[in-house]
Amino acid sequence: MNAIKKVLTLCAAFLSFAATGFAQDISPSNDSVGIAIVYDTSGSMRQPVKDGTGKTAAKYVIANRALNAVIDRLEKVSSKNARKIQSSIVTFSGSTGKEVVPFGDFDAAKMRQWVKNFSQPEGGTPLGEAIKVAASSLLDSHCRHKHILVISDGLSNAGMSPDAAMSQLKKAADKKETGVSFHFIAFDIKASVFEPVKKLGATVVGAANEQELNTQLSFILEKKILLEDEEPPVKKEKK
């Protein structure tokens, strides 16, 4: 009888350990952050704007420098093992979006390599469609905090509008019992063009030149993403 009790006790302990381990594997880490960056690669990014010296440079050149600064900051956080970071870069491709750096564990070298090679802005601005592509892998991730950061200089002119895409994605996030925060930087364009997404809860800021772009990116990165200043997503009670 004692032998049977021991076997049953060991089985119960094993099942408990297995269940706990499985839950840890599928549940998001307290500090894990997922960041999908939607980066405007439309033809208008060739237009000039003031750089940090007061002279002018193509918008994509300035935005590339700003994106490298974001990568540097994320690398510092990641290297300290302060929190797990997963990331991607999504650009425009025809009438939709494309992951040029696929979503996965943060890889500074891979992201920098893409930025280094990008020098041919062209095409339209399928912003809503690109946001949907960015959210696809992000929503399926186990990251506790999920963010989509949009850097764009123009109105969406192909496919679903950004606000329609955001509404759709918020519903998808609710079904998965998670949340996604949206952040838009209107580069060399009035921030009011993103008023529809702001009404849905997105962070929206404007940047007219290189200095302002760097300042706004730093604000969003430090105050909204890495420090999680935004309100946590409210989970709906199950009926």
Order of alpha helices (4+ residues) and beta strands (2+ residues): alpha-beta-beta-beta-alpha-beta-beta-alpha-alpha-beta-alpha-beta-alpha-beta-alpha
